[in-house]
Amino acid sequence: MFTINRRITLGLLAALGLTLPLGVTAARAQAVKEIRIDWATYNPVSLVLKDKGLLEEEFKKDGISIRWVQSAGSNKALEFLNAGSLDFGSTAGAAALVGKINGNPIQSIYVYSRPEWTALVTKGDSAIKTVADLKGKRVAVTRGTDPHIFLVRALAESKLTEKDVKLVLLQHADGRLALERGDVEAWAGLDPIMASAEIEGGARLFYRKPEANTWGVLNVREEFAAANPEIVKRVLKVYEQARKASLANPADLTKTLVAATKLPDAVIARQLERTELTHGPIGKPQADSILAAGLALQEAGVIESGVDVKASVAALIEPKYLPSTTQ
């Protein structure tokens, strides 16, 4: 019966000169039984959402379960989204843009933070004082993340490129360990691991530029959103509840982060000092920040010269799923 109906539907669409996006027909034909969403230590709101079971409560009456998947960095969240093993994933805005340009079918639909979550880090007793001092040095970085993009932009400002340093590609936690062991001279850090390196390991942030940190954004797979727009809206409604709860109860937020990361209160306090949670809607401020990062990456040769970065940003950001109370 499904085959006949599907053929009729596609035939009518063809007669009208219309098509459905690839995969949407099949997605609509089967009711959603599970929502796959990530949590990440760089996204405090996701931890509150998970800890309080807010999504589970929202979708219980629909018989929809929630599967939580940890993202160790924007690169992992994008990898999971591209593979279809996540429906929603949290990344940095610039990382989402690079993913989109590279063919990852996602939309950025919500802001979970405005952070200063990355800086360039070295040992406390290191001779490195400026970005220019990195020439010829080994630098740990997680490719495809905001710290990587931050590093590329910092190098460009000092008239250097990735070819002028020796990149050591590691996930964030391993980058910190490599710095402490002396395997690298610097590291493009990410909180809360970076805050831990500062407070517990005596690391020094030798280059900071808060405005070059792009927004923390929640992304959705385009196919999932097209097939389930009401579910996406409900997820964002609950995300807003978690964000507002995080703002209203900073002690609970700290407790949740400490429990999830196993890091001391002082480390989490340092992370939260650099993490603004007063946003939710996504729109022009995020587009402007992400565009600036994209153009800088294009100038540095990371994004090909023929790419229309502005059009890519416009295709990435989609505010229509936001709850009306946030717009």
Secondary structure, 3 states (H helix, E strand, C coil): CHHHHHHHHHHHHHHCCCCCCCCHHHHHHCCCCEEEEEEECCEHHHHHHHHHCHHHHHHHHHCCEEEEEECCCHHHHHHHHHHCCCCEEEEEHHHHHHHHHCCCCEEEEEEEEEECCCCEEECCCCCCCCHHHHCCCEEEECCCCHHHHHHHHHHHHCCCCHHHCEEEECCHHHHHHHHHHCCCCEEECCCCHHHHHHHHHCCEEEECCHHHCCCEEEEEEHHHHHHCHHHHHHHHHHHHHHHHHHHHCHHHHHHHHHHHHCCCHHHHHHHHHCEECCCCCCCHHHHHHHHHHHHHHHHCCCCCCCCCHHHHHHHHECCCCCCHHHC
